[in-house]
Amino acid sequence: MKTVPLHHVHVRLGAKMVPFAGFEMPVRYSSDLDEHHTVRNNVGVFDVSHMGEFSIKGPNATALVQKVTSNDASALYNGKVQYSYLPNAAGGIVDDLLVYKVSDDEYFLVVNASNIEKDWNWIQSQNTEGAAMSNVSDDLCLLAVQGPDATATLQKLTSENLAAMEYYTFKIGEMAGIENVIISATGYTGSGGFEIYVDKEDAEKMWNAIFEAGEEFGIKPVGLGARDTLRLEKGFCLYGNDIDDTTSPLEAGLGWVTKFNKDFISASALKAQKEAGLKRKLVGFEMIDRGIPRGHYELCDADGNKLGEVTSGTQSPTLQKGIGMGYVPAAYSKPDTEIFVKVRDRLLKAKVVKLPFVKN
């Protein structure tokens, strides 16, 4: 089991540590509910150093990124971030990821912890362009500072104008007296904030500086439990739950990052699927009857016939009702369509809703 650079800090803070994606990670410090509301209303800090980071450099870096990712990297400018995915040869999803354009000859890819080795091997196998690749996952610490008070907290630590940064942009600058910090206006919570990439040697210095700066806002450490309820309220996919090697990105609602104005792996197969029409779709649903949908619970029609299953589900702390996502036949994908969740042989009524569950 691998550990993140700040493992000793989380243990000292009394976090409950659990195995996740090959790492021992903090799942909660106080309670999932308290930590969830901290991020929605104030500011919280996640240590997500288990994520993977790859550097791709050289005159053919853009060509490689364009080939292996679905989104159009030619639309990026220096300092811009793009959400994308890696299609596999069968039209499934190797992983979803963030693509950072550092310069015309340099990109920084951020991938899911559970897929670091798989993604690395896949991109390397496609690197006929001869781009220079390096896996820097073990060298970095990644802290996600999220919530409405995140900007005010971090602004104390840097001369960069954080409030002026647009969503999905980044800067490389000084923060908390540390040079070459990647300050990224991104996150997985839908509550705004930044993701801070720093050399692992400076991780504890950065952590302490952030908590000192955020003390007046009631800053707290937040674990993976609240991270999951926060991302689900915004309808963000989780790899291994809502998307995987076998799922169609178009059925998963990722058509918006699938750009057919360029060639990429499986582009022709995905284009044909789009033109033929989708047979099923990933939808969000809210419970009408009382009950909490959990992963792999059956989604049914009124007669109990199975339509699909829940891919992600929880009790929404913000909405105070059960919410979930799952794949259903296209005919059942329109908002307000009635579906049922099978819970211990009981059919509980739900309705399809437009994502996200929690609006800004």
C-alpha positions in Angstrom: 0.0 0.0 0.0 1.5 3.3 -1.1 1.2 6.5 1.1 1.0 10.2 0.1 3.8 12.6 1.3 1.5 14.0 4.1 0.4 10.6 5.4 1.9 11.3 8.8 -0.1 14.6 9.0 -3.4 12.9 8.4 -2.7 10.2 11.0 -1.7 13.0 13.5 -5.0 14.7 12.8 -6.9 11.5 13.6 -8.2 10.8 10.1 -9.7 7.4 9.4 -7.3 5.9 6.8 -8.6 3.5 4.2 -7.2 1.7 1.1 -8.1 3.6 -2.1 -6.6 3.0 -5.5 -3.5 1.4 -4.1 -2.9 4.2 -1.5 -3.8 4.6 2.2 -6.0 7.7 2.1 -7.9 9.8 4.6 -11.7 9.0 4.1 -12.8 11.4 6.9 -11.5 13.5 9.8 -14.7 14.4 11.6 -17.9 13.4 9.7 -18.7 13.2 6.0 -21.6 15.6 6.5 -19.6 18.2 8.4 -16.8 18.1 5.8 -19.3 18.3 2.9 -20.9 21.4 4.3 -17.5 23.0 5.1 -16.7 22.8 1.4 -20.1 24.0 0.2 -20.2 27.0 2.7 -16.6 27.8 3.7 -13.3 26.2 2.6 -11.9 22.7 2.9 -8.6 21.1 1.9 -8.3 17.6 0.3 -5.0 15.9 -0.1 -5.3 14.2 -3.5 -1.7 13.4 -4.0 -2.6 9.9 -5.1 -3.5 11.3 -8.5 -1.1 10.7 -11.4 0.8 13.4 -13.3 2.6 12.9 -16.6 4.8 15.5 -18.5 4.8 15.3 -22.3 7.4 17.5 -24.1 9.0 18.1 -27.4 8.0 19.3 -30.9 5.6 16.4 -31.3 3.9 16.7 -27.9 0.8 18.3 -29.4 0.5 15.5 -32.0 0.6 12.8 -29.3 -1.9 14.6 -27.1 -4.2 15.1 -30.1 -4.1 11.4 -31.0 -4.7 9.9 -27.5 -7.3 12.4 -26.1 -10.8 13.1 -27.3 -10.9 16.8 -26.8 -9.3 19.3 -29.2 -5.9 20.3 -27.7 -5.4 22.8 -30.6 -8.0 25.0 -28.8 -5.8 25.3 -25.7 -3.5 28.3 -25.1 -0.7 28.5 -22.6 -2.1 28.4 -19.1 -5.4 26.8 -20.1 -6.7 23.4 -18.8 -9.0 21.0 -20.6 -11.2 18.2 -19.5 -10.8 15.2 -21.8 -10.7 11.4 -21.9 -8.4 8.7 -23.3 -10.4 6.5 -25.7 -9.3 2.9 -26.1 -9.2 0.9 -29.3 -12.7 -0.5 -28.7 -14.4 2.9 -28.2 -14.4 2.6 -24.4 -12.6 4.8 -21.9 -9.1 4.2 -20.7 -9.5 7.1 -18.2 -10.7 10.7 -17.9 -8.1 13.3 -17.3 -7.1 17.0 -17.3 -4.8 18.3 -20.0 -2.7 21.4 -19.1 -0.9 23.3 -21.8 2.3 24.7 -20.4 3.8 25.8 -23.7 3.6 24.9 -27.4 6.0 22.0 -26.7 4.9 21.0 -23.2 1.7 19.4 -21.7 0.9 18.2 -18.2 -1.6 15.4 -17.9 -3.4 14.6 -14.6 -4.9 11.1 -14.4 -6.8 9.0 -11.9 -4.8 7.2 -9.2 -6.2 3.8 -10.0 -5.1 4.1 -13.6 -1.6 5.6 -13.4 0.2 2.5 -14.7 -2.5 1.7 -17.2 -2.6 5.2 -18.6 1.2 5.5 -18.8 1.5 2.2 -20.7 -1.3 3.1 -23.0 0.0 6.6 -23.9 3.5 5.2 -24.2 2.3 2.5 -26.6 0.8 5.2 -28.8 3.8 7.4 -28.8 5.0 6.8 -32.3 5.7 10.6 -32.5 8.7 10.3 -30.2 7.5 12.9 -27.7 9.5 13.0 -24.4 7.3 11.5 -21.6 8.0 11.5 -17.9 5.9 10.2 -15.0 6.2 12.7 -12.2 3.4 11.3 -10.1 5.7 10.3 -7.2 7.4 13.8 -7.1 4.4 15.9 -6.4 1.9 16.7 -3.7 -1.6 17.9 -4.9 -3.8 19.8 -2.5 -7.4 20.8 -3.5 -8.5 23.9 -1.7 -12.2 24.1 -2.4 -15.2 26.3 -1.3 -16.4 29.9 -1.5 -13.6 31.1 0.8 -10.8 29.3 -1.0 -9.8 32.4 -3.0 -9.6 34.7 0.0 -7.6 32.0 1.9 -5.0 31.4 -0.8 -4.7 35.1 -1.9 -2.9 35.7 1.4 -0.1 33.4 0.2 0.6 34.7 -3.3 1.0 37.9 -5.4 -0.8 36.2 -8.3 -4.3 37.7 -8.8 -6.4 34.6 -8.0 -9.8 36.3 -8.3 -8.9 37.3 -11.9 -8.2 33.7 -12.9 -10.9 32.1 -15.1 -12.2 28.6 -14.5 -10.0 26.0 -16.0 -6.9 28.1 -16.2 -3.6 27.9 -14.3 -0.5 29.8 -13.4 3.0 28.7 -12.3 4.2 31.0 -9.6 5.2 31.6 -6.0 2.9 30.6 -3.2 3.7 30.5 0.6 7.3 31.3 -0.2 7.6 28.3 -2.5 8.6 28.7 -6.2 7.2 26.9 -9.3 3.9 26.0 -7.7 1.1 25.1 -10.2 -2.0 27.1 -9.1 -5.0 25.7 -11.0 -8.5 27.1 -11.0 -10.0 23.6 -11.1 -11.6 21.1 -8.7 -14.0 18.2 -8.3 -16.5 19.7 -6.0 -18.4 22.4 -7.9 -17.9 24.9 -5.1 -15.0 26.8 -6.7 -11.4 26.9 -5.5 -8.0 25.8 -6.6 -5.8 22.8 -7.0 -2.2 23.3 -5.8 0.7 21.2 -7.2 3.9 21.4 -5.2 7.1 19.4 -4.9 6.6 16.7 -2.2 9.5 18.2 -0.2 7.5 21.4 0.2 4.2 19.6 0.9 4.0 20.1 4.7 5.1 23.8 4.4 2.3 24.4 1.9 -0.3 22.5 4.0 0.6 24.5 7.2 0.5 27.8 5.3 -2.9 27.1 3.8 -4.4 26.2 7.2 -2.9 29.2 8.9 -4.3 31.5 6.1 -7.8 29.8 6.2 -8.2 29.8 10.0 -10.5 32.8 10.0 -12.8 31.1 7.5 -13.1 27.9 9.6 -10.9 25.9 7.2 -10.9 22.1 7.7 -9.2 19.0 6.2 -11.7 17.0 4.1 -11.6 13.3 3.2 -12.6 11.1 0.3 -16.1 10.5 1.8 -17.2 14.1 1.4 -15.3 14.4 -1.9 -17.6 11.7 -3.3 -20.9 13.3 -2.2 -19.7 16.7 -3.4 -18.8 15.4 -6.9 -22.0 13.4 -7.2 -24.1 16.5 -6.4 -22.5 18.1 -9.4 -23.0 15.1 -11.6 -19.2 14.5 -12.1 -18.3 11.0 -13.3 -16.1 8.8 -11.2 -13.9 6.4 -13.1 -14.6 2.8 -12.1 -18.2 3.7 -11.2 -19.8 5.7 -13.9 -17.2 5.2 -16.7 -14.7 2.5 -17.4 -13.0 0.6 -20.3 -16.3 -0.9 -21.4 -18.5 2.2 -21.4 -19.2 4.4 -24.4 -18.1 8.0 -23.7 -21.1 9.2 -25.8 -23.5 7.2 -23.7 -21.8 8.7 -20.6 -22.6 12.2 -21.7 -19.1 13.0 -22.7 -20.0 14.1 -26.3 -19.1 17.7 -25.3 -15.4 16.7 -25.0 -15.5 14.4 -28.1 -14.3 16.6 -31.0 -14.6 15.0 -34.5 -12.9 18.0 -36.2 -9.6 16.0 -35.6 -8.5 12.4 -35.8 -8.0 10.5 -32.5 -8.1 6.9 -31.4 -11.6 5.3 -32.1 -12.9 8.5 -33.6 -14.5 6.7 -36.6 -16.2 4.1 -34.3 -17.5 6.8 -32.0 -18.7 9.0 -34.9 -20.6 6.0 -36.3 -22.2 5.3 -32.9 -23.3 8.9 -32.7 -24.8 8.9 -36.2 -26.6 5.6 -35.5 -28.2 6.9 -32.3 -27.4 6.0 -28.7 -29.1 2.9 -27.3 -28.6 3.9 -23.6 -27.6 7.0 -21.6 -26.1 7.9 -18.3 -28.8 9.9 -16.4 -29.1 11.5 -13.0 -32.1 10.7 -10.9 -33.6 11.9 -7.6 -35.6 9.7 -5.2 -39.3 10.5 -4.8 -39.8 7.7 -2.3 -37.6 7.7 0.8 -34.5 5.7 0.3 -30.8 5.9 -0.6 -29.7 4.5 -3.9 -26.4 2.6 -3.7 -24.0 1.3 -6.4 -25.3 -1.7 -8.3 -28.9 -1.4 -7.1 -31.2 -2.3 -10.0 -33.0 0.5 -11.9 -36.4 -0.8 -13.1 -39.6 0.2 -14.9 -42.9 0.3 -13.1 -43.4 -3.5 -13.6 -40.0 -4.3 -12.1 -38.2 -5.1 -15.4 -34.5 -4.2 -15.1 -33.4 -1.1 -17.1 -29.9 -0.8 -15.7 -28.2 -0.3 -12.4 -27.0 2.5 -10.2 -23.4 3.5 -10.9 -23.2 6.1 -8.2 -25.7 6.9 -5.4 -25.9 8.7 -2.1 -28.0 10.8 0.2 -27.4 14.4 -0.9 -26.4 16.5 2.1 -27.4 19.7 0.3 -30.8 18.5 -1.1 -31.5 16.1 1.8 -32.8 13.4 -0.6 -31.4 10.4 -2.3 -29.6 11.0 -5.7 -27.9 8.8 -8.1 -26.6 8.1 -11.6 -27.0 5.1 -13.9 -27.4 3.9 -17.4 -30.9 3.4 -18.8 -32.3 2.8 -22.3 -32.5 6.1 -24.3 -36.3 6.0 -24.1 -36.1 6.5 -20.3 -33.5 9.3 -20.4 -35.7 12.4 -20.6 -36.0 14.6 -17.5 -39.1 13.8 -15.3 -39.2 10.2 -16.6 -40.3 7.9 -13.8 -38.0 5.0 -12.9 -37.7 2.8 -9.9 -34.8 1.8 -7.7 -34.9 -1.8 -6.3 -34.0 -1.7 -2.7 -34.3 -5.1 -0.9 -37.0 -6.3 -3.3 -39.0 -3.1 -3.0 -39.4 -0.7 -5.9 -38.8 2.9 -4.8 -40.0 5.6 -7.1 -37.5 8.1 -8.6 -37.4 10.5 -11.5 -34.8 11.4 -14.1 -33.4 14.9 -13.6 -31.1 17.2 -15.6 -27.6 17.3 -14.2 -26.2 18.8 -12.0 -28.3 18.0 -9.0 -27.0 21.1 -7.2 -26.9 24.2 -9.3 -24.4 27.0 -8.7 
